[in-house]
Amino acid sequence: MSLRIQTRTAAAGLLLASIAAGAAGAADAPAWREDFRELPKGAETKGKPGTPAAVFEAADVQQAEDGRALRMTADKATASFFLPVDGVDLRKTPVLRWRWRVTELPAGADGREAAKDDQAIGLYLGTGGLFGKTSLAWRWETETPVAATGTASYAAGVVKVHWIGLRNRESGADFVVEERNVADDWKAHIGGDLPKSFTLSVSCNSQYTGTKAAAELDWIEFRPATNAPPAP
């Protein structure tokens, strides 16, 4: 084989390797991701009339992967921080991943009791309109046992939440990465078809217990499903 042919063959091999690497990288990239280096444009904090609002801010956090995270605090307060999510099809990218931690739990809170239903942080994926909303929630509880589930109604029954307690006061204070298949959780806890459009929000609550709560969300993203078994 001549030197010219060898050179062409090597160049073709490098080109194919580069294309393959690029395709693998694209396949591995999330469909949507928020890193909270600053507050996302279009994000909105919604509180409860007559109740102080929890505070959400992009802050320097030494343990965050990029040095910044969404910090939330509540002092006898409650609010949800709605994130702008564009171009996400839950049928193609149903895996929700995020990195979070709690820095102050609402003392005595328990999601199983309406009078104590506070969480330092919860993620809510919801659908519906003015006359009825349904949400699936993944929450960091205080006294509620890990893996406990339940339903709760708010706004005089207009909002119905199906919640899953992923962590509680025994889960430690370090950042941890969670991964949930929204399609699997929706089928198990709500049923019916996945919503074609949805809202995604982060909540921080301490109103019912009259205490303080604080947490941090490092990042959050949607990814395609893999062949890995679903999270417990």
C-alpha positions as CSV (number, residue, x, y, z in Angstrom):
1,M,0.0,0.0,0.0
2,S,1.4,3.4,-1.0
3,L,2.0,6.2,1.5
4,R,-0.8,8.2,-0.2
5,I,-3.4,5.4,0.3
6,Q,-2.3,4.9,3.9
7,T,-2.7,8.6,4.6
8,R,-6.2,8.6,3.0
9,T,-7.2,5.5,5.0
10,A,-6.0,7.0,8.2
11,A,-7.8,10.3,7.6
12,A,-11.0,8.5,6.8
13,G,-10.7,6.5,10.0
14,L,-10.2,9.7,12.0
15,L,-13.2,11.3,10.3
16,L,-15.4,8.3,11.1
17,A,-14.2,8.3,14.7
18,S,-14.9,12.0,15.0
19,I,-18.5,11.6,13.6
20,A,-19.1,8.6,15.9
21,A,-17.9,10.6,18.9
22,G,-20.1,13.6,18.0
23,A,-23.1,11.4,17.6
24,A,-22.5,9.7,21.0
25,G,-22.1,13.1,22.6
26,A,-25.3,14.4,21.0
27,A,-27.1,11.3,22.2
28,D,-25.8,11.7,25.7
29,A,-26.7,15.4,25.9
30,P,-29.9,16.3,27.9
31,A,-32.9,17.5,25.9
32,W,-33.3,20.4,28.4
33,R,-31.2,21.5,31.3
34,E,-31.1,24.4,33.8
35,D,-27.9,25.1,35.8
36,F,-29.1,28.2,37.7
37,R,-26.0,30.3,37.1
38,E,-28.6,33.0,37.2
39,L,-32.4,33.0,37.6
40,P,-33.9,31.7,34.3
41,K,-35.6,34.3,32.1
42,G,-39.3,33.8,32.2
43,A,-39.2,32.0,35.6
44,E,-42.0,33.1,38.0
45,T,-42.5,32.9,41.7
46,K,-46.1,32.2,42.8
47,G,-47.2,32.5,46.4
48,K,-50.4,32.0,48.4
49,P,-52.6,35.0,49.1
50,G,-52.3,36.1,52.7
51,T,-49.2,34.1,53.4
52,P,-45.6,35.3,53.2
53,A,-43.8,34.1,50.1
54,A,-40.7,31.9,50.1
55,V,-37.6,33.4,48.4
56,F,-35.8,31.9,45.4
57,E,-32.4,33.2,44.3
58,A,-29.4,32.2,42.2
59,A,-26.6,32.1,44.7
60,D,-22.9,31.2,45.1
61,V,-22.8,27.6,46.6
62,Q,-19.4,26.1,47.2
63,Q,-20.6,22.5,46.9
64,A,-22.5,23.2,43.6
65,E,-20.9,21.6,40.6
66,D,-20.6,25.0,38.8
67,G,-20.4,27.1,41.9
68,R,-24.0,28.4,41.6
69,A,-27.3,26.9,42.6
70,L,-31.0,27.9,43.1
71,R,-31.3,28.7,46.8
72,M,-34.8,28.8,48.5
73,T,-35.8,29.9,51.9
74,A,-39.1,30.1,53.8
75,D,-39.9,31.7,57.1
76,K,-43.5,30.7,58.0
77,A,-43.9,31.0,54.2
78,T,-44.7,29.2,51.0
79,A,-44.2,29.7,47.3
80,S,-43.5,27.8,44.0
81,F,-40.9,28.8,41.5
82,F,-42.1,28.0,38.0
83,L,-39.4,27.2,35.4
84,P,-39.7,27.9,31.7
85,V,-39.5,24.5,30.0
86,D,-39.6,24.6,26.2
87,G,-39.4,21.8,23.6
88,V,-39.6,18.9,26.0
89,D,-41.6,15.8,24.8
90,L,-42.1,13.5,27.8
91,R,-42.6,10.6,25.4
92,K,-39.1,11.0,24.0
93,T,-37.3,12.4,27.1
94,P,-39.2,11.1,30.2
95,V,-36.2,10.9,32.5
96,L,-36.0,13.8,35.0
97,R,-32.7,14.2,36.8
98,W,-31.6,16.7,39.4
99,R,-29.1,17.4,42.2
100,W,-30.5,18.8,45.5
101,R,-30.0,19.1,49.2
102,V,-31.8,20.5,52.2
103,T,-30.0,22.9,54.5
104,E,-32.9,23.4,57.0
105,L,-35.9,21.2,57.4
106,P,-39.3,22.5,58.5
107,A,-39.4,21.0,62.0
108,G,-42.1,18.5,62.6
109,A,-43.4,18.6,59.1
110,D,-45.2,15.5,57.8
111,G,-46.7,15.2,54.3
112,R,-49.2,12.6,55.5
113,E,-51.0,15.3,57.6
114,A,-52.6,18.3,56.1
115,A,-51.8,20.5,59.1
116,K,-48.1,19.6,58.8
117,D,-47.7,19.4,55.0
118,D,-44.5,21.4,54.6
119,Q,-41.3,20.5,52.6
120,A,-38.1,22.4,52.3
121,I,-38.0,21.4,48.6
122,G,-40.3,19.6,46.2
123,L,-40.4,19.3,42.4
124,Y,-43.8,19.4,40.8
125,L,-44.8,18.4,37.2
126,G,-48.3,19.5,36.5
127,T,-51.0,19.8,33.9
128,G,-54.4,21.3,33.6
129,G,-56.2,24.6,33.5
130,L,-58.1,27.1,35.6
131,F,-60.8,24.6,36.8
132,G,-58.6,21.7,37.7
133,K,-54.9,20.9,37.9
134,T,-53.1,17.6,38.5
135,S,-49.5,17.4,39.6
136,L,-46.9,14.7,40.2
137,A,-44.5,15.7,43.0
138,W,-41.1,14.4,44.3
139,R,-40.5,15.8,47.7
140,W,-37.8,16.0,50.4
141,E,-39.8,15.4,53.6
142,T,-39.1,15.8,57.3
143,E,-40.9,13.1,59.3
144,T,-42.6,11.3,56.4
145,P,-41.0,7.9,55.7
146,V,-38.9,7.5,52.6
147,A,-40.9,6.0,49.7
148,A,-44.2,7.0,51.2
149,T,-46.8,8.3,48.7
150,G,-50.0,10.1,49.0
151,T,-52.4,12.7,47.5
152,A,-53.1,16.2,48.6
153,S,-55.6,18.9,47.5
154,Y,-55.0,22.6,47.5
155,A,-56.9,25.7,46.5
156,A,-60.2,24.4,47.6
157,G,-59.7,21.2,45.6
158,V,-58.7,22.8,42.3
159,V,-55.2,21.5,42.6
160,K,-54.6,17.7,43.2
161,V,-51.1,16.5,43.9
162,H,-49.9,12.9,43.8
163,W,-46.6,13.0,45.8
164,I,-43.7,10.7,46.4
165,G,-41.4,11.1,49.4
166,L,-37.9,10.5,48.1
167,R,-35.9,11.7,51.2
168,N,-36.4,12.8,54.7
169,R,-34.5,14.0,57.8
170,E,-32.5,10.8,57.9
171,S,-31.1,11.4,54.4
172,G,-28.2,13.6,55.3
173,A,-27.2,17.1,54.4
174,D,-25.0,16.5,51.3
175,F,-26.0,17.1,47.7
176,V,-27.5,14.0,46.0
177,V,-28.5,13.2,42.4
178,E,-32.0,11.9,41.8
179,E,-33.4,10.2,38.6
180,R,-37.0,9.5,38.0
181,N,-38.8,8.2,34.9
182,V,-41.8,10.5,34.7
183,A,-43.7,8.1,32.4
184,D,-43.3,5.3,35.0
185,D,-44.3,7.5,37.9
186,W,-47.2,9.0,36.0
187,K,-48.6,5.6,35.2
188,A,-48.1,4.3,38.7
189,H,-49.6,7.2,40.6
190,I,-52.0,9.0,38.2
191,G,-52.7,6.9,35.2
192,G,-53.7,7.9,31.7
193,D,-51.6,9.4,29.0
194,L,-48.6,11.6,29.7
195,P,-49.4,15.3,29.3
196,K,-48.4,16.8,26.0
197,S,-47.8,20.1,27.8
198,F,-46.9,20.6,31.4
199,T,-45.5,23.0,34.0
200,L,-42.4,22.4,36.1
201,S,-42.0,24.1,39.5
202,V,-39.9,24.0,42.6
203,S,-41.6,24.6,46.0
204,C,-40.4,25.6,49.5
205,N,-42.9,25.5,52.3
206,S,-43.0,26.1,56.1
207,Q,-46.4,27.8,56.5
208,Y,-48.3,25.0,58.3
209,T,-45.6,24.2,60.9
210,G,-44.8,27.9,61.4
211,T,-41.1,27.1,61.1
212,K,-38.2,27.8,58.7
213,A,-37.0,25.8,55.7
214,A,-34.1,26.1,53.2
215,A,-32.8,24.0,50.4
216,E,-30.7,24.2,47.2
217,L,-31.2,22.9,43.7
218,D,-27.9,22.6,41.8
219,W,-29.3,21.7,38.3
220,I,-32.2,19.9,36.7
221,E,-32.6,18.2,33.3
222,F,-34.7,16.0,31.0
223,R,-33.1,13.0,29.2
224,P,-34.2,10.1,27.1
225,A,-35.0,6.8,28.8
226,T,-32.3,4.2,29.1
227,N,-32.5,0.4,29.7
228,A,-31.5,0.9,33.4
229,P,-34.1,-0.3,35.9
230,P,-36.3,2.4,37.4
231,A,-35.4,4.1,40.6
232,P,-37.0,2.6,43.7
